[in-house]
Amino acid sequence: MIMNELDTVVLECDMVDKGLERGDIGTIVQRYSADAVEVEFVTASGHTQALVTLKPTQIRAVGPRDMPAVRQVSVA
């Protein structure tokens, strides 16, 4: 599946150094190629937690049975 800019995606791996965990929701803000996209992850209050370049294997599309959740982050 091709993902495009402004698509909402789900992180498929932990990124402890960025304060991100598998299941965190982000938005594709730039598509560099078929192998690299820039994804922004924000807190519930709207502050950017991380802006990272990811491979398509590190994210997936939001599914119809996915439920968003809230957690505290340690790195901002």
C-alpha positions in Angstrom: 0.0 0.0 0.0 1.3 3.4 -1.0 1.1 6.0 1.8 0.9 9.7 1.0 1.4 13.0 2.7 -1.1 13.7 5.5 -2.0 10.0 5.9 -2.4 9.0 9.5 -0.1 6.0 10.4 0.7 3.7 13.3 4.3 3.1 14.4 5.2 -0.6 14.3 8.4 -0.4 16.5 9.6 1.3 19.7 11.9 4.3 19.2 13.0 4.9 22.8 15.4 7.6 22.0 12.5 9.6 20.5 10.1 8.9 23.3 8.0 6.8 20.9 6.4 3.4 21.4 4.8 0.8 19.0 1.2 1.9 18.5 1.8 5.6 18.6 -0.1 7.5 15.9 1.6 10.0 13.5 1.1 11.8 10.3 3.1 11.6 7.2 4.4 15.2 6.5 6.8 14.4 3.6 7.2 11.5 1.2 10.8 11.3 0.0 10.5 8.1 -2.0 8.9 4.7 -1.9 11.4 3.8 0.8 11.4 6.9 3.1 8.7 9.1 4.6 8.9 11.8 7.3 6.4 11.3 10.1 5.4 13.7 12.8 4.2 12.4 16.1 2.5 14.9 18.4 1.2 14.9 22.0 -2.5 15.1 22.7 -2.0 18.9 23.4 -0.5 19.4 19.9 3.2 19.7 20.7 5.6 17.8 18.4 7.1 14.8 20.2 9.2 13.6 17.3 9.8 14.2 13.6 11.4 11.1 12.1 12.3 9.6 8.7 10.9 6.1 8.6 10.8 3.2 6.2 7.4 1.9 5.2 8.1 -1.3 7.2 8.2 0.8 10.4 4.6 2.1 10.0 1.2 0.9 8.9 -2.1 2.4 7.9 -4.6 3.0 10.7 -7.0 0.1 10.8 -10.8 0.1 11.2 -10.5 -1.5 14.7 -7.6 0.6 16.0 -8.4 2.5 19.2 -6.3 5.6 20.1 -5.0 5.8 23.7 -3.3 8.4 25.9 0.0 7.8 27.7 2.6 10.1 29.3 5.9 10.6 27.4 9.2 10.9 29.2 11.1 12.7 26.4 9.7 15.8 24.7 
